[in-house]
Amino acid sequence: MSTVNPADGAQAVDRSPQKSRGAHRRWWLKPRFAISGSIVLLMILMAAFPQLFTGFGPGPTESCDILKSNQPPSAAHLFGIDIQGCDYYTNVIYGARASILVGIVVSAIAFGIAALVGAVAGYFGGWVDAVISRVCDMAFGLPFILAAIVVLQLFSERNVWTVIFALSLFAWPGGVRFMRSSVLEVRNREYVQASRLLGASNGRIIAKHIVPNAITPLLVLQTLGVGGMISAEAGLTFIGIGLTPPSVSWGLQLAAARDYIDAAPHLLLFPAVFLTITVLGFVLFGEAMRDEFDPKGK
C-alpha cells in the first residue's frame, strides 16, 4: 500500500488556494479582458480627447477644398476626403464623441434607475413589488426603438442630450428586473437580519447592505448594454430620427454616405468599421466582466 506524506498533502492544499487567489488577482491580464478593455479605453480617449488623435477640428475649415470632395484615401488623407472637401479621418475621430457619449450616459442613467427601483421592489416586496413589476411590464410592452422614435419626433432639433433623454426613458425596465432578482437573494442573509434586529432603518439597510451586495450583476448587464445604446443611436440617426447637424457622429456619417456608396465607398466604410469595433469592444468587455464577477451569468 502506498503512503502519503502529510507534509506533501498540506503543501498541495496550501498551494491551490494561493494559486487560485493569484489567478483571480490577475484577471485583468486575461486575453479577452485585456483586448476588449484596450479597445474600450482607446475609444473613450478618442471621444474625450479627439485632439490627441488629430490636429484639426470637425466640419468645414480653412483646410477644406470642395473641389477635392469624395476623393479616396491617400497618403495625405488616410481616410480620404468627404463630400465637403474635408479630411474624413478627422470627422470620423470626432464622430466617436457623440456616439460613445450617448451609449455611456444612457447606460449610466439606466443603471441608476434600475439600482434604486429594483432594490426597493426586491427589498419591500408585497404591493410595492407588484406595482413596480406592472410598470415594468407596461414598459416592456413598448418596442424600444419605436418608443424612442415617437419621443424624438416631438423635437424639431435633436442633439446628443435629446437622444439621451429619449433612449433613457425606455432603457431601464430590464435592469430593474435584474436588480430585483439579485436583491431577493440578498435580503434574507444573516447580516441583513442582524441589521434589522439592531434597529437599522430600511433606507440604511438598502444603502449599506442590499445595494452593495446585489449591484454587481446589474453593473455587468449595463456594461453589456453600452454597445447596444451606441448601435441604437447610430440606427436612429441613420434613418433620420436621431442626431441632426451640426452634431457629428458615426450615425450621421453613415446616413450622409448612403447616397455616395458607388462613387465614394470610403465614406461608408470607415465610420462603419469604427462603429463595429466600438460596439464589439464594449460587448466583449461586458462578457469578460460577467465571466469574472457573475459566474451565474456564464
C-alpha positions as CSV (number, residue, x, y, z in Angstrom):
1,M,0.0,0.0,0.0
2,S,1.3,3.4,-0.9
3,T,1.6,6.0,1.7
4,V,1.1,9.7,1.5
5,N,3.3,12.2,3.2
6,P,1.2,14.5,5.3
7,A,3.5,17.3,4.6
8,D,3.0,16.8,0.9
9,G,-0.8,16.9,1.3
10,A,-0.6,20.1,3.3
11,Q,1.6,21.7,0.7
12,A,-0.9,20.7,-2.0
13,V,-3.8,22.1,-0.1
14,D,-1.9,25.3,0.7
15,R,-0.7,25.9,-2.8
16,S,-4.0,25.5,-4.6
17,P,-5.9,28.4,-2.9
18,Q,-2.9,30.7,-3.2
19,K,-2.7,29.9,-6.9
20,S,-6.4,30.5,-7.3
21,R,-6.2,33.8,-5.5
22,G,-3.2,34.8,-7.5
23,A,-5.1,34.0,-10.8
24,H,-8.1,36.0,-9.6
25,R,-5.9,39.0,-8.8
26,R,-4.6,38.9,-12.4
27,W,-8.0,38.6,-14.1
28,W,-7.3,41.9,-16.0
29,L,-4.4,40.1,-17.8
30,K,-6.7,37.5,-19.4
31,P,-6.5,38.0,-23.2
32,R,-10.2,38.7,-23.8
33,F,-10.4,41.3,-21.0
34,A,-7.1,42.9,-22.0
35,I,-8.0,43.2,-25.6
36,S,-11.6,44.4,-25.1
37,G,-10.5,46.7,-22.3
38,S,-7.9,48.3,-24.5
39,I,-10.4,48.9,-27.3
40,V,-12.9,50.4,-24.8
41,L,-10.2,52.6,-23.3
42,L,-8.9,53.8,-26.7
43,M,-12.4,54.7,-27.9
44,I,-13.2,56.6,-24.7
45,L,-9.9,58.5,-25.0
46,M,-10.9,59.3,-28.7
47,A,-14.3,60.5,-27.6
48,A,-13.0,62.6,-24.7
49,F,-9.8,64.0,-26.3
50,P,-10.1,63.8,-30.1
51,Q,-7.4,66.4,-30.4
52,L,-4.9,63.8,-29.3
53,F,-5.6,61.8,-32.5
54,T,-6.0,64.7,-35.0
55,G,-4.8,68.3,-35.2
56,F,-7.9,69.6,-36.9
57,G,-11.5,70.2,-35.9
58,P,-14.6,68.6,-37.4
59,G,-16.6,70.1,-40.2
60,P,-15.6,72.7,-42.8
61,T,-12.3,74.5,-42.0
62,E,-9.8,76.6,-44.0
63,S,-8.1,73.3,-45.0
64,C,-11.2,72.0,-46.7
65,D,-11.4,72.2,-50.5
66,I,-14.7,71.4,-52.1
67,L,-13.0,70.7,-55.4
68,K,-11.4,67.6,-53.8
69,S,-14.6,66.2,-52.4
70,N,-15.1,62.5,-52.2
71,Q,-11.5,61.7,-53.1
72,P,-10.4,58.2,-52.0
73,P,-7.8,57.5,-49.2
74,S,-4.3,58.7,-49.9
75,A,-1.0,59.3,-48.1
76,A,-2.1,62.8,-47.4
77,H,-5.6,61.8,-46.3
78,L,-5.7,58.3,-44.7
79,F,-9.5,58.0,-44.8
80,G,-10.0,60.1,-47.9
81,I,-12.0,63.3,-48.3
82,D,-15.7,63.8,-47.5
83,I,-18.4,65.5,-49.6
84,Q,-17.4,68.9,-48.2
85,G,-13.8,68.5,-49.2
86,C,-12.6,68.0,-45.6
87,D,-10.3,65.3,-44.2
88,Y,-12.5,62.4,-43.4
89,Y,-10.2,60.9,-40.8
90,T,-10.7,64.0,-38.6
91,N,-14.5,63.7,-38.9
92,V,-14.5,60.0,-38.1
93,I,-12.4,60.6,-35.0
94,Y,-14.7,63.4,-33.8
95,G,-17.7,61.2,-34.6
96,A,-16.7,59.0,-31.6
97,R,-17.7,61.7,-29.1
98,A,-21.5,61.8,-29.7
99,S,-21.9,58.0,-30.3
100,I,-19.9,56.9,-27.2
101,L,-21.4,59.7,-25.0
102,V,-24.9,58.5,-25.8
103,G,-24.0,54.9,-25.1
104,I,-22.3,55.6,-21.7
105,V,-24.7,58.2,-20.4
106,V,-27.8,56.3,-21.3
107,S,-26.4,53.1,-19.7
108,A,-25.4,55.1,-16.6
109,I,-28.9,56.6,-16.2
110,A,-30.5,53.2,-16.7
111,F,-28.1,51.7,-14.1
112,G,-29.0,54.4,-11.5
113,I,-32.8,54.0,-12.1
114,A,-32.6,50.2,-12.1
115,A,-30.4,50.0,-8.9
116,L,-32.8,52.2,-6.9
117,V,-36.1,51.0,-8.2
118,G,-35.1,47.3,-8.3
119,A,-33.7,47.5,-4.8
120,V,-36.9,48.9,-3.5
121,A,-39.0,46.3,-5.3
122,G,-36.9,43.4,-4.1
123,Y,-36.5,44.6,-0.5
124,F,-40.0,45.6,0.3
125,G,-41.9,43.0,-1.8
126,G,-45.7,42.9,-1.5
127,W,-47.7,45.7,-3.1
128,V,-44.6,47.8,-3.7
129,D,-43.1,45.0,-5.8
130,A,-46.4,44.4,-7.6
131,V,-46.8,48.0,-8.6
132,I,-43.2,48.3,-9.9
133,S,-43.4,45.0,-11.7
134,R,-46.6,46.0,-13.5
135,V,-45.0,49.3,-14.5
136,C,-42.0,47.4,-15.9
137,D,-44.4,45.1,-17.8
138,M,-46.1,48.0,-19.4
139,A,-42.7,49.5,-20.4
140,F,-41.7,46.1,-21.9
141,G,-44.9,46.2,-24.0
142,L,-43.5,49.2,-25.9
143,P,-41.0,48.3,-28.6
144,F,-37.8,50.1,-27.5
145,I,-36.8,51.7,-30.8
146,L,-40.4,52.6,-31.8
147,A,-41.0,54.3,-28.5
148,A,-37.7,56.3,-28.9
149,I,-38.8,57.3,-32.4
150,V,-42.1,58.6,-31.1
151,V,-40.4,60.7,-28.4
152,L,-37.7,62.0,-30.8
153,Q,-40.4,63.1,-33.3
154,L,-41.5,65.7,-30.7
155,F,-38.3,67.7,-31.1
156,S,-37.6,69.8,-34.2
157,E,-33.8,69.8,-33.5
158,R,-32.2,66.7,-32.0
159,N,-28.8,66.9,-30.3
160,V,-26.9,64.5,-28.1
161,W,-28.9,65.3,-25.0
162,T,-32.2,64.9,-26.8
163,V,-31.3,61.4,-27.9
164,I,-30.0,60.5,-24.5
165,F,-33.4,61.6,-23.0
166,A,-35.4,59.6,-25.4
167,L,-33.3,56.4,-25.0
168,S,-33.1,56.8,-21.2
169,L,-36.9,56.8,-20.9
170,F,-37.1,53.2,-22.1
171,A,-33.7,51.7,-21.2
172,W,-34.3,50.8,-17.5
173,P,-37.0,48.1,-17.2
174,G,-34.7,45.1,-17.9
175,G,-32.2,46.4,-15.3
176,V,-35.0,46.8,-12.7
177,R,-36.0,43.1,-13.0
178,F,-32.3,42.1,-12.9
179,M,-31.7,44.1,-9.8
180,R,-34.9,42.9,-8.1
181,S,-33.9,39.2,-8.6
182,S,-30.4,40.0,-7.1
183,V,-32.0,41.7,-4.1
184,L,-34.3,38.8,-3.4
185,E,-31.3,36.6,-3.0
186,V,-29.6,39.1,-0.6
187,R,-32.4,40.5,1.6
188,N,-32.7,37.4,3.9
189,R,-29.0,36.9,4.6
190,E,-27.6,36.9,8.1
191,Y,-26.0,40.3,8.0
192,V,-29.3,41.9,6.8
193,Q,-31.3,40.2,9.5
194,A,-28.7,41.3,12.1
195,S,-29.1,44.9,10.9
196,R,-32.8,44.7,11.3
197,L,-32.5,43.4,14.8
198,L,-30.1,46.2,15.7
199,G,-32.8,48.7,14.6
200,A,-31.3,50.0,11.4
201,S,-33.7,51.8,9.2
202,N,-34.9,50.4,5.8
203,G,-33.0,53.1,4.0
204,R,-29.8,52.4,5.8
205,I,-30.1,48.6,5.2
206,I,-30.8,49.2,1.5
207,A,-27.9,51.6,1.1
208,K,-25.3,49.8,3.2
209,H,-26.1,46.1,2.8
210,I,-28.6,45.4,0.0
211,V,-27.3,47.5,-2.9
212,P,-23.5,46.9,-2.4
213,N,-24.0,43.2,-2.3
214,A,-26.5,42.9,-5.2
215,I,-25.2,45.5,-7.6
216,T,-22.5,43.6,-9.4
217,P,-24.8,41.6,-11.8
218,L,-26.6,44.9,-12.8
219,L,-23.2,46.6,-13.4
220,V,-22.2,43.8,-15.7
221,L,-25.6,44.0,-17.5
222,Q,-25.3,47.7,-18.1
223,T,-21.7,47.4,-19.3
224,L,-23.0,44.9,-21.9
225,G,-25.7,47.4,-22.8
226,V,-23.4,50.3,-23.7
227,G,-22.8,48.7,-27.1
228,G,-26.5,48.4,-27.7
229,M,-27.1,52.0,-26.9
230,I,-24.3,53.1,-29.3
231,S,-26.0,50.9,-32.0
232,A,-29.4,52.4,-31.2
233,E,-28.1,56.0,-31.6
234,A,-26.5,55.1,-34.9
235,G,-29.6,53.3,-36.2
236,L,-32.0,56.2,-35.2
237,T,-29.6,58.7,-36.8
238,F,-29.2,56.7,-39.9
239,I,-33.0,56.7,-40.6
240,G,-33.2,60.4,-39.9
241,I,-34.7,60.3,-36.4
242,G,-31.7,60.7,-34.2
243,L,-29.0,63.4,-34.2
244,T,-29.2,66.3,-36.7
245,P,-26.4,68.6,-37.9
246,P,-24.3,70.4,-36.7
247,S,-23.8,67.4,-34.4
248,V,-21.1,64.9,-35.6
249,S,-21.5,61.2,-35.1
250,W,-20.9,57.9,-36.9
251,G,-24.6,57.6,-37.5
252,L,-24.7,60.9,-39.3
253,Q,-21.7,60.0,-41.4
254,L,-23.3,56.7,-42.4
255,A,-26.5,58.5,-43.3
256,A,-24.7,61.0,-45.4
257,A,-22.6,58.3,-47.1
258,R,-25.6,56.2,-48.3
259,D,-26.1,58.4,-51.4
260,Y,-22.4,58.1,-52.4
261,I,-21.9,54.3,-52.0
262,D,-20.9,53.8,-55.6
263,A,-18.8,57.0,-56.1
264,A,-17.2,57.1,-52.6
265,P,-17.5,53.8,-50.7
266,H,-14.8,55.0,-48.2
267,L,-17.4,57.4,-46.7
268,L,-19.5,54.4,-45.6
269,L,-16.6,52.1,-44.8
270,F,-14.6,53.9,-42.1
271,P,-17.4,55.0,-39.8
272,A,-19.0,51.6,-40.1
273,V,-15.7,49.9,-39.1
274,F,-15.2,52.2,-36.1
275,L,-18.8,51.7,-35.0
276,T,-18.5,47.9,-35.3
277,I,-15.2,47.8,-33.4
278,T,-16.5,50.0,-30.6
279,V,-19.7,48.0,-30.1
280,L,-17.8,44.7,-30.3
281,G,-15.3,46.1,-27.7
282,F,-18.0,47.0,-25.2
283,V,-19.8,43.7,-25.7
284,L,-16.7,41.7,-25.2
285,F,-15.7,43.8,-22.2
286,G,-19.1,43.2,-20.6
287,E,-18.8,39.5,-21.3
288,A,-15.4,39.4,-19.7
289,M,-16.7,41.2,-16.6
290,R,-19.7,38.8,-16.5
291,D,-17.5,35.7,-16.6
292,E,-15.2,37.1,-13.8
293,F,-17.7,38.7,-11.4
294,D,-21.0,37.0,-12.2
295,P,-20.5,33.2,-12.5
296,K,-24.3,32.6,-12.7
297,G,-24.4,34.6,-15.9
298,K,-22.0,32.3,-17.7
